[in-house]
């Protein structure tokens, strides 16, 4: 079962962080069709947040057709986001782990690594957009 965590300094609303974590778990095949999400009560107790925050996240995921709530039973995954490229994830993860180790050895802290990654990601997105135009 997925365990949620919140980053209070991220500037992202708590309910959106929950939505993003579920979607990420669905993309990486960590959550699969039929898996049960934690109860609202469990999330509230673990994260010390308002129940309405969790309910809002679950409603958004249900609206997106990813989960369904069965009264008295719980909340379950009904659709995955994992693509056919899932098989390549392990190799990509190892490559990324090596890159992260190299970045740390070069003296970059977490914020610098994220800044470098995000900047490079945006640059490649822009370059791909220009190639298709």
C-alpha positions in Angstrom: 0.0 0.0 0.0 1.2 3.5 -0.8 2.4 5.7 2.0 1.9 9.4 1.4 4.4 12.1 2.5 4.0 15.9 2.3 6.7 18.5 1.7 5.5 21.6 3.4 8.1 23.8 1.8 7.2 22.7 -1.8 4.5 25.4 -2.3 2.2 22.7 -3.7 -1.1 22.2 -2.0 -1.3 19.1 0.2 -4.2 17.5 -1.8 -2.2 18.0 -5.0 0.8 16.3 -3.5 -1.4 13.3 -2.7 -2.8 13.3 -6.3 0.7 13.6 -7.7 2.0 10.7 -5.6 -0.8 8.4 -6.6 -0.3 9.3 -10.3 3.4 8.7 -10.0 2.8 5.3 -8.3 0.4 4.4 -11.1 3.0 5.4 -13.8 5.7 3.3 -12.2 3.4 0.3 -11.6 3.8 0.6 -7.9 0.0 0.8 -7.7 -2.0 -1.5 -9.8 -5.6 -2.0 -10.7 -7.4 -3.5 -7.7 -4.9 -2.1 -5.1 -6.5 -0.3 -2.2 -5.5 3.2 -1.2 -5.1 4.1 2.5 -8.3 5.1 4.3 -8.9 8.8 4.7 -8.6 8.3 8.5 -5.2 6.6 8.1 -3.9 9.4 5.9 -5.2 12.1 8.3 -3.6 10.4 11.3 -0.2 9.8 9.5 0.1 13.2 7.9 -1.8 15.3 10.5 -4.0 17.0 7.9 -7.6 17.8 7.5 -9.9 15.0 6.3 -11.3 17.3 3.6 -7.8 17.6 2.1 -7.6 13.8 1.6 -11.2 13.7 0.4 -10.5 16.4 -2.2 -7.5 14.5 -3.5 -9.5 11.2 -3.7 -12.3 13.1 -5.5 -10.0 14.5 -8.1 -8.5 11.0 -8.7 -12.0 9.6 -9.0 -13.0 12.3 -11.4 -9.9 11.4 -13.5 -11.2 7.8 -13.6 -8.2 6.4 -11.7 -9.9 5.3 -8.5 -13.3 4.4 -7.1 -14.7 4.5 -3.6 -16.8 1.6 -2.5 -18.8 2.5 0.6 -17.8 0.3 3.6 -15.0 -1.3 1.6 -12.5 1.4 0.8 -10.9 3.2 -2.2 -9.5 1.2 -5.0 -7.4 1.7 -8.2 -9.4 1.1 -11.3 -7.0 2.3 -14.0 -3.2 2.4 -14.4 -1.0 5.0 -16.0 1.9 2.6 -16.6 2.9 2.5 -20.2 4.5 0.0 -22.5 7.9 1.5 -21.7 7.7 0.2 -18.1 10.3 -2.5 -18.9 12.9 0.2 -19.6 12.4 1.8 -16.2 14.9 -0.4 -14.3 17.7 0.5 -16.7 16.8 4.2 -16.7 16.6 4.2 -12.9 20.1 2.7 -12.6 21.5 5.3 -15.1 19.8 8.1 -13.2 21.2 6.7 -9.9 24.7 6.8 -11.3 24.1 10.4 -12.5 22.9 11.4 -9.1 25.9 9.9 -7.4 28.2 11.8 -9.8 26.4 15.0 -9.1 26.8 14.5 -5.3 30.5 13.6 -5.8 30.8 16.9 -7.7 29.5 18.7 -4.5 25.9 19.5 -5.6 23.3 19.5 -2.8 19.7 18.4 -3.3 18.4 21.8 -4.4 21.2 22.2 -6.9 20.6 18.8 -8.3 16.9 19.5 -8.7 17.6 22.9 -10.3 20.0 21.3 -12.8 17.6 18.5 -13.6 14.6 20.8 -14.0 16.5 23.3 -16.1 17.8 20.5 -18.4 14.4 18.9 -18.6 12.8 22.2 -19.7 15.6 22.9 -22.2 15.1 19.5 -23.8 11.4 20.0 -23.9 11.9 23.3 -25.6 14.4 21.9 -28.1 12.0 19.0 -28.9 9.2 21.5 -29.5 11.3 23.5 -31.9 12.3 20.4 -33.8 8.7 19.4 -34.4 7.6 22.9 -35.5 
